[in-house]
Amino acid sequence: MTQLNRDQLLERARREITEVTVHDVKGQIDHRAPVTIVDIRERDEFVQGHVPNAIFVPRGYLELQIEQYQPDRNAPVVLYCAGGVRSVLAARNLKEMGYTDVSSMIGGFNGWKNAGYKFTVPRVLSEDQRLRYSRHTLLKEVGEAGQIKLLEAKVLLIGAGGLGSPAAMYLAAAGVGTLGIVDFDVVDVSNLQRQLLHGNKDVGRPKVESARDRLHDINPDVKVVAHNAPLTSDNALEIIRQYDIVLNGSDNFPTRYLVNDACHMLGKPLVDGSIFMFEGQATVYLPDSPEHGIAGGPCYRCLYPEPPAPGEVPSCAEAGVLGVLPGIVGSIQAIEAIKLILGVGEPLVGRLLLIDTLDMSFRTLKVQRDPHCPLCGEQPTVTELIDYDQFCGFPAREHTQEESGADVLMVV
């Protein structure tokens, strides 16, 4: 068997693969060519800067992970390292795997910088964060870049009750960096059957304080902002505009209409959930975003143009609720929020997920935007926040924001 030294091995590899200049790669980027650029350096090199939009796959993991990022073996792939040596050998290995259009960038990242091209210095996870979120970062749909998106995200939860508890706990565990919680209630013993943010020691405490302690215990990375006040037409816009996404877990119609209208006016995605006895539902209300080319879906008013008469629909306090049910629906709300943050999957926009735990059935109904909707329709008449207690026929502020009520019955 012929033994090769380093130079001979590199020379043989260069005869078998294609090399491209940094100018070629820059041209591909500028022309938005469908090329996958892979940085195969070590982590300590990558964090000092990388080619914009390059995928980071350390050399030792390249053959194991490349198919996650580019499964098409005929698609163009450009590899680069620091100086253009490791990438030559790596390109040959990918060619042996069947990749037909793989090349190595001459001069590597050093050549890119010397040419004066802009590069990206990424935010990176600390060592503690890499360990905490390791099961996330193994997912190609998340990775380190996605985890950083989660850490930079701001999510507002309306209510720290049955739905807010599982949603907040899973969002905190997932590393969502800022969680705002709106709730002006105190913990009651009757809450503990389903509201897992709170315990016996918290009875009598404001829910926002109990929630903050529990979430910090789950994940000290998370900043918890307590809004210990009713959400009203006077403060809703001010509070909601501070956040990227809103999760609604309120238990009354005035708050649900208020949150819907405020989110639509501010262009904020609203992840909505509700529960009643053994049944639940979840959906996402996404406003149009012309600047991002996003066509939204229906809003809460499209599904429920008018609230029911007071007393027509019993609350959970009157009809009861299976304690596990809000855990299911609240977890679904957390998943939908994470999908929106990461930009992955298909959110429940224009789809209403219905859950019946008695027969364990899950159904999805398609819902359309109402062209006559007073908020998001073709000729909107609701252009500012109103008196929602009066609109819903409620005595002012005689309701709480514990967990969603029984409007699920209106669609089943």
C-alpha positions in Angstrom: 0.0 0.0 0.0 1.4 3.4 -1.1 2.1 5.7 1.8 1.5 9.5 1.2 2.8 12.4 3.1 0.7 15.5 3.8 1.6 17.4 0.6 1.0 14.3 -1.6 -2.4 13.7 0.1 -3.4 17.3 -0.5 -2.3 17.3 -4.1 -4.3 14.1 -4.8 -7.3 15.6 -3.2 -7.0 18.8 -5.2 -7.0 16.8 -8.5 -10.3 15.1 -7.4 -12.3 18.2 -6.3 -13.1 21.7 -7.5 -11.7 24.8 -5.8 -13.3 28.2 -6.1 -12.1 31.7 -5.1 -13.5 33.9 -2.4 -14.7 36.2 -5.2 -16.6 33.4 -6.8 -18.4 32.7 -3.5 -19.1 36.4 -2.9 -20.7 36.5 -6.4 -22.9 33.5 -5.6 -24.0 35.2 -2.4 -24.7 38.5 -4.1 -26.8 36.8 -6.8 -28.6 34.7 -4.2 -27.5 31.5 -5.9 -28.9 28.3 -4.4 -25.6 27.3 -2.8 -25.0 25.8 0.7 -21.9 27.3 2.3 -20.5 25.3 5.1 -17.9 26.5 7.7 -16.0 23.4 8.9 -13.7 25.1 11.3 -13.8 24.5 15.1 -16.1 26.4 17.3 -13.5 28.8 18.7 -12.7 29.8 15.2 -16.3 30.2 14.0 -17.3 32.5 16.9 -14.6 35.0 15.8 -16.5 35.5 12.6 -17.9 33.7 9.6 -19.1 34.2 6.0 -22.6 35.5 6.1 -25.3 32.8 6.2 -22.7 30.0 6.4 -23.8 26.8 8.1 -21.5 25.8 11.0 -20.6 22.1 10.9 -17.2 21.3 12.6 -15.0 19.1 10.5 -15.3 16.1 12.8 -19.1 16.1 12.3 -19.3 17.0 8.6 -20.0 13.5 7.2 -22.4 12.8 10.0 -24.5 16.0 9.7 -24.2 17.3 6.1 -27.4 15.4 5.1 -29.4 17.3 7.7 -28.5 20.6 6.1 -28.3 19.5 2.4 -29.8 16.2 1.6 -29.7 16.8 -2.2 -26.4 15.3 -3.4 -26.6 17.2 -6.7 -27.0 20.6 -5.0 -24.0 23.0 -5.0 -22.0 23.0 -1.7 -19.0 25.1 -0.8 -16.8 24.2 2.1 -14.3 26.5 3.8 -11.9 26.4 6.7 -9.3 28.9 7.9 -6.9 28.7 5.0 -8.3 26.3 2.5 -6.5 23.0 3.5 -9.0 21.2 5.7 -11.8 22.0 3.3 -10.0 20.4 0.4 -9.9 17.0 2.2 -13.4 17.5 3.5 -14.7 18.2 -0.1 -13.1 15.0 -1.3 -14.9 13.0 1.5 -18.2 14.5 0.5 -17.6 13.6 -3.1 -17.0 10.1 -2.0 -20.4 10.3 -0.3 -22.0 11.1 -3.6 -22.1 14.9 -3.6 -21.5 15.8 -7.2 -21.2 19.6 -6.9 -19.0 20.2 -3.9 -16.1 22.6 -3.8 -13.5 24.1 -1.5 -12.9 27.9 -1.1 -9.3 28.8 -1.8 -7.8 30.7 1.1 -10.6 29.9 3.5 -12.0 32.5 5.9 -8.6 34.2 6.1 -8.8 34.8 2.3 -12.4 36.1 2.7 -11.3 38.7 5.3 -8.2 39.7 3.3 -10.4 40.4 0.4 -12.2 43.0 2.5 -15.5 41.2 2.4 -18.0 41.6 5.3 -18.3 38.8 7.8 -20.6 38.0 10.7 -19.6 37.8 14.3 -22.3 35.6 15.9 -23.8 35.6 19.3 -22.9 32.2 20.8 -24.1 30.2 23.7 -22.1 30.0 26.9 -20.8 26.7 28.0 -23.7 26.4 30.6 -26.2 27.2 27.9 -24.7 24.7 25.5 -25.3 22.0 28.0 -28.7 23.2 29.1 -30.1 23.4 25.5 -28.1 20.6 24.0 -31.2 18.6 23.1 -32.5 21.6 21.2 -29.3 22.4 19.3 -29.1 18.8 18.1 -32.2 19.5 16.0 -31.3 21.0 12.7 -34.5 23.1 12.8 -33.2 24.8 15.9 -29.4 24.5 16.2 -27.4 27.1 18.1 -28.7 29.9 15.9 -32.3 29.0 16.6 -31.6 28.7 20.4 -30.2 32.2 20.3 -33.5 33.3 18.6 -35.3 31.9 21.5 -33.1 33.6 24.0 -33.7 36.9 22.3 -37.4 36.5 22.0 -40.0 38.2 24.2 -43.4 36.5 24.8 -46.3 37.9 26.8 -48.7 35.5 28.6 -52.2 36.8 29.5 -52.9 35.0 32.7 -50.8 32.8 35.0 -53.5 30.2 35.5 -54.4 26.9 33.9 -53.2 27.7 30.4 -50.5 30.1 31.4 -48.8 27.7 33.8 -47.7 25.0 31.3 -47.1 27.5 28.6 -44.9 29.6 30.8 -43.0 26.7 32.2 -42.2 25.1 28.9 -41.3 28.5 27.3 -38.9 29.1 30.2 -37.4 25.7 29.9 -37.0 26.2 26.2 -35.0 29.3 26.9 -37.3 32.1 25.7 -35.4 35.0 27.1 -38.1 37.3 28.3 -41.5 36.2 29.6 -44.1 38.9 30.5 -47.0 37.8 32.7 -50.3 39.8 33.0 -52.3 38.7 36.0 -53.8 40.6 39.0 -55.2 37.5 40.9 -53.8 35.8 44.0 -53.2 32.1 44.4 -56.2 30.1 45.8 -56.2 26.5 46.9 -58.8 25.7 44.2 -56.2 26.7 41.6 -53.7 24.0 42.6 -55.6 21.2 40.8 -54.4 22.5 37.4 -52.2 25.7 37.8 -48.8 24.1 38.2 -46.9 27.4 38.5 -48.1 27.6 42.1 -48.0 25.4 45.2 -49.3 25.3 48.7 -46.7 27.8 49.9 -48.0 30.3 47.4 -51.6 30.5 48.6 -52.5 34.1 49.1 -49.6 35.4 47.1 -50.0 37.4 43.8 -49.8 34.9 41.0 -47.2 37.0 39.1 -44.8 36.7 42.1 -45.4 33.0 42.5 -44.9 32.5 38.7 -41.7 34.5 38.7 -40.1 32.4 41.4 -41.1 29.2 39.8 -39.8 30.2 36.3 -36.5 31.4 37.7 -36.1 28.1 39.4 -36.7 26.3 36.1 -34.3 28.5 34.2 -32.3 31.5 35.6 -31.6 32.6 32.0 -35.2 33.9 31.7 -36.2 37.4 32.6 -39.7 37.4 34.0 -41.6 40.7 33.8 -44.6 40.9 36.1 -47.6 43.0 35.2 -49.7 42.8 38.3 -52.7 44.7 37.0 -55.8 44.2 35.0 -55.3 44.4 31.2 -57.5 47.3 30.1 -58.0 49.5 27.1 -55.8 52.1 28.8 -52.7 49.9 29.2 -53.1 47.0 26.7 -51.2 48.7 23.8 -48.4 49.9 26.1 -47.9 46.4 27.5 -48.3 44.3 24.4 -46.0 46.4 22.1 -43.0 45.4 24.3 -43.3 41.8 23.2 -42.9 39.7 20.0 -45.7 37.2 20.6 -48.8 37.1 22.9 -50.3 33.9 24.4 -53.9 34.3 25.6 -55.0 32.3 28.5 -57.7 34.6 29.9 -61.0 33.3 31.2 -63.5 36.0 30.0 -64.8 37.5 26.8 -63.8 41.2 27.5 -60.2 40.3 27.9 -60.2 38.0 24.8 -61.6 40.7 22.6 -59.3 43.3 24.0 -56.2 41.2 23.5 -57.3 40.2 20.0 -57.9 43.8 19.0 -54.7 45.1 20.5 -52.5 42.4 18.9 -54.1 43.1 15.5 -53.5 46.9 15.8 -49.9 46.3 16.8 -49.3 43.5 14.3 -48.4 41.0 17.0 -49.1 37.2 16.5 -51.6 35.9 19.1 -51.6 32.3 20.1 -55.0 31.6 21.5 -56.2 28.7 23.7 -59.4 27.9 25.6 -60.7 25.0 27.7 -64.0 23.8 29.1 -64.7 20.7 31.1 -63.0 17.9 28.9 -62.6 19.9 25.7 -60.1 22.4 24.4 -59.1 24.4 21.4 -56.1 26.3 20.1 -55.3 28.5 17.1 -53.0 31.3 16.0 -54.2 34.7 14.9 -51.6 36.2 12.7 -52.0 39.8 11.3 -50.9 40.7 7.9 -47.3 41.9 7.6 -46.8 43.5 4.2 -43.2 44.5 4.9 -42.3 40.9 5.5 -44.5 39.5 2.7 -46.7 37.7 5.2 -50.4 37.2 4.6 -52.2 36.7 7.9 -55.3 34.8 8.8 -58.5 35.4 10.5 -58.8 37.1 13.9 -60.9 36.2 17.0 -63.7 38.5 15.7 -63.9 36.6 12.5 -64.8 33.5 14.5 -66.9 35.2 17.1 -68.3 38.5 15.8 -70.5 39.0 18.8 -69.9 37.8 22.4 -72.6 35.6 24.0 -75.0 37.2 26.5 -73.7 37.3 30.1 -74.4 34.1 31.9 -75.1 32.2 28.7 -71.8 30.3 28.8 -70.6 29.0 32.2 -67.1 29.6 33.3 -64.7 26.9 34.4 -65.5 27.9 38.0 -69.1 27.1 37.4 -68.9 24.1 35.1 -65.5 22.6 36.2 -62.5 21.5 34.1 -60.3 18.4 34.0 -57.1 19.4 35.7 -54.9 17.8 33.0 -56.6 19.5 30.1 -55.0 23.0 30.4 -51.7 21.2 30.5 -52.4 19.8 27.0 -53.7 23.1 25.5 -51.1 25.3 27.2 -48.3 23.1 25.9 -49.7 23.3 22.4 -49.7 27.1 22.8 -46.0 27.0 23.8 -45.2 24.8 20.8 -46.9 27.3 18.5 -45.0 30.2 20.0 -41.7 28.4 19.6 -42.5 27.6 16.0 -43.2 31.3 15.3 -40.0 32.3 17.0 -37.9 29.8 15.0 -39.8 30.2 11.7 -40.3 26.5 11.4 -43.2 24.2 10.7 -46.8 25.3 9.9 -48.4 27.4 12.6 -52.2 27.1 13.3 -53.0 30.1 11.2 -56.5 29.7 9.7 -56.9 26.4 11.5 -58.7 25.7 14.7 -57.5 22.6 16.6 -60.3 21.0 18.6 -59.5 18.5 21.4 -61.9 16.1 23.1 -60.2 14.2 25.9 -63.1 11.9 26.6 -62.6 10.1 23.3 -59.1 11.5 22.8 -59.9 13.0 19.4 -58.1 15.8 17.7 -59.8 17.6 14.9 -58.6 20.6 12.8 -61.1 22.9 11.2 -60.2 25.4 8.5 -61.3 28.9 9.3 -61.4 31.8 6.9 -61.0 35.6 7.4 -64.4 37.3 7.3 -64.3 40.1 4.7 -66.9 41.9 6.8 -64.9 41.6 10.1 -65.0 44.9 11.8 -61.4 44.6 12.8 -59.5 42.8 10.0 -62.1 43.0 7.2 -62.1 45.0 4.0 -63.7 48.0 5.6 -62.8 47.9 9.3 -64.8 49.9 11.8 -62.9 49.0 15.0 -59.8 51.2 14.7 -59.1 51.8 18.4 -59.6 50.0 21.6 -63.1 50.2 23.1 -64.9 49.6 26.4 -64.9 45.8 26.3 -66.8 45.3 29.5 -69.7 47.3 28.0 -69.3 45.5 24.6 -69.6 42.1 26.3 -72.3 43.3 28.7 -70.2 42.6 31.8 -70.2 44.8 34.9 -66.8 46.6 34.9 -63.9 44.5 36.2 -65.9 41.7 37.9 -63.9 39.1 36.0 -60.4 37.7 36.3 -57.7 36.6 33.9 -57.1 33.2 35.4 -57.7 30.8 32.4 -59.9 30.7 29.3 -63.6 30.2 29.6 -66.1 28.2 27.7 -66.2 29.8 24.3 -65.0 26.5 22.9 -68.6 25.4 23.1 -69.5 28.0 20.5 -67.6 26.1 17.7 -68.3 22.4 18.6 
